[in-house]
């Protein structure tokens, strides 16, 4: 398994290491639920150095990105970030990613860890014009500092005013202690917070610096388990579950990030047709009525017919109930529709509910 620059720190903290897409990463330290609750009420620190980073530079960089992603990159200001999907010609999703704009000729793409090599090969196969593409993943370590106390903690170790970094914006070359860092107000938990990008060799030093700065503010190291339950409550998609090569952005409920009004992009014709003809499957939220915890790939029925499957399911530490996301036939997607989830060969009652399950606490304005 591959390891991040923080691997020894995880071992020191007795993190429970698992194989996550070929990476040795901590699923938990003190427990998924206490780590989850710490992020919702105070703050958590995540090692996300396994994420992939790809740089796109050159005079045709914007034109190229407009072709390969579904969102409209042309509206970005410098130091702004866009969330987007990247599709195959048939509308299936290659990946979802963040696009960081430094300038018209300089962008950073942050992609899912398990997809970074695949994404890079796909992007290389679509290159045209004057473009320099580089898989820079090994150059970066990345930490996510998330939760209501995240800004208070980070402010202790930076000289800039963090209020100047708006939601989905970033500043580069920020000194965090004495570590040169790109600081972005983004995250995957539904809480306010920051993601920090810096040279991989500075990983252990940054980890210690932040944990020390946050020791009086309730900061805890948090693993992949809490990261998943947090993103799930906020109904943020996970590649391989809510989106993949066989699920389109419209089916996943990500139509907002598909800009059909812009010029041609890969998958546009299929997506435009799907939107005009009606979306036949949708990712919905549901809660269990009967007792049972839904898990990924469990089948869902209505009226004796299979109508889809669970994409993510869990006990919700915040809501204290069993909930799930599911890809089902659109005719059953209306709120309060009764459905049945097959758990251990038993059909258990559930009902469709509104998502996200948890109201996101992003700091949208200063």
N, C-alpha and C positions, 0 to 999 in steps of 0.2 A: 504493500500500500504506500501511496505517496503521503508525505507529512508536510505540514505547514511550518513556518519558522517558530511557531508557538508550541510545538509538540512537547518539548521538555517542560514547559510551564503547565500544560495540561496534566502531565504525569506527576509533577510536584503537588498539584492540587487534587490528586487522586480522581481525576476525571474518568468517567467510564467510556473507554474508547471503542468506537464501532467502525466498520467499513462503510463509508458513505460514498458510493460511486467511485470506489478506488482510493479514497482518502481516509486516513486514520484521524478521526475527529471525535471530540467528546459529545456524547449524547446528553450527558448530565454530570453535574458535580454533586450538589446537595439534594437533587431531586427535581424532576420536571415541574411539578406543581409549585414548590417554593420559588424556583427560578422564574417561572411564569408570573407569579404574583408579585415578585420583586420588580419586574419590568413594568407591570401595570401600575404599581404604587410608588416605586422609587427609581431604580435603574438597574440595568443589566449590561454586561460587556460580553460581546460575542466575537470569537475568532472566525472571520469569514474570508481568510486568506486563500481559501480554495477557489473562490470565484475567479472567473477568467477576465482578463483585460486585453483588448485589441485596439491598437491605435490606427486611425485612418487619417492620412495627411496628403496634401497635394491640392493643386488648383481645381480639380474636379471632385473634391471630397464631398461637398454638399450635394452635387448632382448625383453622385454615386449612392450616397446614403438615401436620398429621396427615392431611388429605384429599389433599394433592397429592404427598406422598412415601410411599415404601413402608416405610421404617424407622419405629420408634416414637420420636418426638421427645419424648413426655411423660416419658420416663425421664431426660432430660438434666438435670444440675445446671447452675447458672449457670457460665459459663466452661468449659463442656464442648462437644465437637464430635461430630457424628455424620456418618459416611459413609452415603450413601443413593442409591437410584435414584429417578427420577421417571418415571412411566409414562403412556402413553396408555390410553384405555379398553380397547384390544385387547391390553394387556400389553406392547407394544413400548416401548422406552426413549426418553423425551424427552432425558434426560441423566443422568449421574451427577454428584453434587455433594457439597459439605461444608456442613453446617448448623452455624453458630456461635451458641450461645445466650448472650446477655447477660442476659436476664431473660425472664419469661413474655410480655412485650409487646415484645420487641426481639431480632431475629435478623438474622444476616448469612448469605446464601447465596453460596458461591463455586462458580461454574459454568465449564464449558469455554469457552475463548475463541471458538471457531467457532460455539458455540451460544448465546452470551449474549443476542443480540437475539431469537432464536427462543424461548429459555427465558422471557425477560421477557414476550413477547407471550402465550405459553402461560399463564404465571402470572397475567397480567392477565385473561385470559379465564375464569379459574376463581375470581376474587375473590368473596367473600361477607362479610357482616358488616362490622365496623369494622376495616379494614385500610388501612395506608398502604404502598404498594409503590413502590420507587424503584430504577431502574437507576443504581447509583453507580459503575460501572466506571471512569469517567474521573477520579474523585476519588482513586483508589488507584494506587500503584505497589506491586509485590510482588516480593520476592526470596526464593529458596529457598537456604538454607545447609545442605548435606547432607554426611554422612560421619562417620566415627568421631571426627574432631577438631572437629566442628561446635560442640559445647558449649564446649569449651576456647577456641575462637576468639571466640564470641559473648560468653562470660563476661568477656572483657577489656574490653568496651565497654558493659557494663550493670552497674548497681549491685545489682539483685535477684539472688537465688540461683536460677539456672536449674534446679536440682534440684527447685524448688517447682512447676515446670510439668511435669505428668505427660503421658504419651502421650495425644494427642487432647484436650488441654486447652490453654487460652491465658490470657494476661494482656494486658489493654489498657493503654494509656497508660504503657508502659515507655519510659524514655529510653535510646535506643541512641545513644551520644554525646549530642548535644543534639536528636535527632530523636524525636518522640513516635511510638511504634510499638505495634502489636498483634503480640505474639510468640506463635506457636503451635507446639507440638511435633507437627508433621505433615510429610509429604513424599511423594514419588512415585518413590523410588529404591530402597526396601528397606533403607535405612540410617537410623540415628538422625539427627535434624536438626530444623531450624526453618524456618517460613515467616513472613516479616515483611511486615506491611501498614502503609503509611504514606502521607502526602500525596505525590501524584505529583511535585510540584516538588522533593521531597527525594531523588529517585531517584539522580542522579549522586553527591551527597554520601554517601549510604548505601553505594553501590557502592564508592567509594574507601575509605571508612572500614573496611569489612569486609575488602577485599583487603589493606589495610595491616595490620589486626589479625591476618590469617591468613598473612602472608608467611613467617613462620618455622615454620608448622605445615603447610606443603604445600598451602595453599589455591590452587586455580586457577579461573579463569572457565571455565564449562562451557556448551556449547550444547545445542540441541534434539536433536542426534544421540545424545549420551550420555544425555540424559534418557530417550530412547526405549529404548535398549538396557538401561539400568538398570531401568526400570519393567517391561520385558519379561521380564528374568531373574527378577524378583520376581513375575511373572504378574499384574501390576496391569493392569486393562483400559483400553483407549483407545477413546473414543467414535468410531464410524465403522469400528471394526475388531472388537473383541470384543463390543461392544454398539452397538445402533442401533435405529431405529424398527421393524425387522423381527426383532430378537432380544430375547427376554425375559430378565429377571434370572435366572430358573431355568436357562435354556439357557446363560447366560454363567457359571454357577457362583457367582452372587451371591445365592443363596437365603437366606443368613444375614441379609441386609439387607432381607428381605421379612417383615414381621410380620403374618401373617394373623390373629393373635389380637386385634389392635386393631380399633377400629371401622372403618366403611367408608372406603376410599380408592380413588382412581382406578385402575382395572385389577384391583381385588381379586378380583372374580368369575372373571375369565379366569385369573388366576394361581392361584387356589385350585383351579380345575378342572384346570389343567395339572399341578399338583402331585399331585392325587389320581389322575388318569388315567395319569400317568407322563410323564416328559420325553423327547421323541423325538429331540432333538438336544442335543449338549453341546459346550462348549468344552473341549478336552483339550490336554495338552502332548505333544509328540513330539520325537524326535531322529532325525536322518538316519543310516541305516545305510550306504547308498551315499553317494558323494561328491557334494555339491551343496548350494547355499544356498536354502532355501525363502523365498518372498516372498509378500506379501499377495495374495490372490485366486487363487493357484495351485490347481488342482483336485487333489482327493484321491480315490483309488480303492481298492477292496478287492474281490477276487474278480471283477475285470472290470467292476464297477459303480461309478459315481460316488457317493461317500458324503458329500462335503462339500468344504470349501475352507480354505486357510490364511488365518487372520486376521492374524497377525504372524509373520514368520520372519526369522532373522538368524544370523550367526556370533555366538556368545556369548563376549565377551572374558574373562569370569571362568571359564567352564567349558571354554573352548577347543574347542568343538564346534558344529556346526550344529543349531539347534533351532527349534521353532516352536510356535505355538498354532493350533488349527484348530477350526472348528465342523463336527462330523461326526455322522452317525447314531449314536444312543446305543448301539446294539447293538455298535458297534466301539470303545466308549470305555474298555474295560477295559485296565489296564496290560499291556504286553508284546504287545498285538495288533499284528500286522504290517499296515501300510498302504503305499500307494504315492503318492508326490507327483510330479506331472507338472512337470518342469523342462526348459524348452527342448525340448518335444515328446518327452521321454524319461520313462518311468516309473521312478522311483528308489525303492528300499526305504527305509522308515522304520519306527519302532515307537512306540507310545503309551507315554509315561512320566509319572511323577507330577509334578504342579506344586504349588507354585512350583518353578522350577528352582534358585533361589537362596534359602537360608534367610534370611528377613528379620531384620535386626539392630536392631529397634526397642527403645528403652529403655522397657519396660513399667512398671517400678516404680523407686522411688527408693531 
